[in-house]
Amino acid sequence: MKKKACALTFAAVFAISIFSGAVALANNCGNTAMNWSFTAAGQTYSTGGRSKTDTTSSWMHCKTTSVSGYSYQARVIARKAVSGTGYDVGSPTYTFSAGQTKYMVNYVREKGYSIAAILATATRNGTCAVTTDWSPDSI
């Protein structure tokens, strides 16, 4: 009798979580490669927007920088369309250097948007080429 009750309870909780949307799946977690060439402190680059399908963190990997020890800052912004104006949604700023990978907390979906992008900012003067991969959703 206890086994049947446990099994029924588990089945009910599972069904409720599935039908209420409580199970979160990262749907848009494929990587997009980006290349930037910073030349001056404060210079910014933005990726094109990608669909943000859930509330997971975004993900970015700084593969290389052409200047040893160079770092830049990046945060997730929202867009209403794939290109165009970016909107600050209060996402934290992260510092990246060559070889670093970070999960980037953001509030794109929570603020009512469905498209995310990365806004990267140079932290110092001098030319530096940067290669990255990023994803709006993470696993």
C-alpha positions as CSV (number, residue, x, y, z in Angstrom):
1,M,0.0,0.0,0.0
2,K,2.8,2.4,0.9
3,K,4.6,1.7,-2.5
4,K,1.4,2.5,-4.4
5,A,0.9,5.7,-2.5
6,C,4.5,6.8,-3.1
7,A,4.2,5.9,-6.8
8,L,0.9,7.9,-7.2
9,T,2.4,10.9,-5.3
10,F,5.5,10.9,-7.5
11,A,3.4,10.6,-10.7
12,A,1.1,13.5,-9.6
13,V,4.1,15.8,-8.7
14,F,5.8,14.9,-12.0
15,A,2.6,15.6,-14.0
16,I,2.0,18.9,-12.3
17,S,5.6,20.1,-12.9
18,I,5.4,19.1,-16.6
19,F,2.1,20.8,-17.2
20,S,2.8,23.9,-15.2
21,G,6.1,24.6,-17.0
22,A,8.2,24.1,-13.9
23,V,10.8,22.0,-15.8
24,A,13.2,24.4,-17.5
25,L,15.1,23.3,-20.6
26,A,17.8,25.4,-22.3
27,N,16.6,25.6,-25.9
28,N,19.0,28.0,-27.6
29,C,22.4,26.9,-26.3
30,G,24.3,26.6,-29.6
31,N,27.4,28.7,-29.8
32,T,27.9,31.7,-32.1
33,A,31.5,32.8,-32.8
34,M,32.3,36.6,-32.6
35,N,35.4,38.6,-33.4
36,W,36.1,42.1,-32.1
37,S,39.0,44.5,-32.5
38,F,39.2,46.9,-29.7
39,T,41.3,50.1,-30.1
40,A,40.4,52.4,-27.2
41,A,39.2,52.2,-23.6
42,G,35.4,52.5,-23.5
43,Q,34.9,51.3,-27.1
44,T,31.9,48.9,-27.3
45,Y,30.9,46.0,-29.5
46,S,27.5,44.2,-29.5
47,T,26.6,40.9,-30.8
48,G,23.6,40.4,-32.9
49,G,20.5,39.3,-30.9
50,R,19.6,35.7,-30.5
51,S,16.3,34.2,-29.1
52,K,16.4,33.8,-25.3
53,T,14.1,30.9,-24.7
54,D,14.5,30.5,-20.9
55,T,15.8,32.1,-17.7
56,T,19.1,30.2,-17.6
57,S,22.4,32.1,-17.6
58,S,23.9,33.1,-20.9
59,W,27.4,31.6,-21.7
60,M,30.6,33.1,-23.1
61,H,34.1,31.8,-23.8
62,C,36.9,34.2,-24.6
63,K,39.0,32.0,-26.9
64,T,41.9,34.4,-27.7
65,T,43.2,37.9,-27.4
66,S,46.0,39.2,-29.6
67,V,47.6,41.1,-26.6
68,S,48.8,38.9,-23.7
69,G,47.1,39.8,-20.5
70,Y,44.4,41.9,-22.2
71,S,40.9,41.8,-20.6
72,Y,37.6,43.3,-21.5
73,Q,34.2,43.6,-19.9
74,A,30.9,42.1,-21.1
75,R,27.3,41.9,-20.0
76,V,24.0,40.5,-21.4
77,I,21.6,43.1,-22.8
78,A,18.1,42.7,-24.3
79,R,16.7,43.6,-27.7
80,K,13.3,43.9,-29.2
81,A,14.6,42.6,-32.5
82,V,17.7,40.7,-33.7
83,S,19.4,44.0,-34.6
84,G,18.8,47.5,-33.4
85,T,18.7,49.1,-30.0
86,G,20.0,47.2,-26.9
87,Y,18.3,47.6,-23.5
88,D,20.0,47.4,-20.1
89,V,18.1,44.9,-18.0
90,G,20.4,45.1,-14.9
91,S,22.6,42.2,-15.8
92,P,26.0,42.0,-14.0
93,T,29.2,42.9,-15.8
94,Y,31.9,40.2,-16.2
95,T,35.6,40.6,-17.0
96,F,37.1,38.2,-19.6
97,S,40.6,37.4,-20.7
98,A,41.9,34.7,-23.0
99,G,40.8,31.2,-22.1
100,Q,38.1,32.2,-19.7
101,T,34.6,30.8,-19.8
102,K,31.7,32.2,-17.7
103,Y,28.0,31.7,-17.2
104,M,26.5,35.2,-17.3
105,V,23.5,35.8,-15.1
106,N,21.0,38.1,-16.9
107,Y,17.4,39.3,-16.6
108,V,16.3,39.3,-20.3
109,R,13.3,37.0,-19.9
110,E,12.4,38.3,-16.4
111,K,12.2,41.9,-17.8
112,G,9.8,40.8,-20.6
113,Y,12.2,40.5,-23.5
114,S,12.9,37.4,-25.7
115,I,16.1,38.4,-27.5
116,A,19.5,38.6,-25.8
117,A,22.9,40.0,-27.0
118,I,26.3,40.6,-25.5
119,L,27.7,44.1,-25.0
120,A,31.5,44.1,-24.7
121,T,33.5,47.0,-23.6
122,A,37.3,47.7,-23.9
123,T,39.0,48.3,-20.6
124,R,42.1,50.0,-21.9
125,N,43.7,51.8,-24.9
126,G,45.5,49.9,-27.5
127,T,44.5,47.6,-30.3
128,C,43.5,44.0,-29.4
129,A,41.7,41.4,-31.5
130,V,39.4,39.1,-29.5
131,T,37.7,35.9,-30.5
132,T,34.8,34.5,-28.5
133,D,31.9,32.0,-28.6
134,W,28.6,32.8,-26.8
135,S,25.2,31.4,-26.3
136,P,22.0,33.1,-25.0
137,D,20.9,30.0,-23.0
138,S,23.0,27.5,-21.1
139,I,22.5,23.9,-20.2
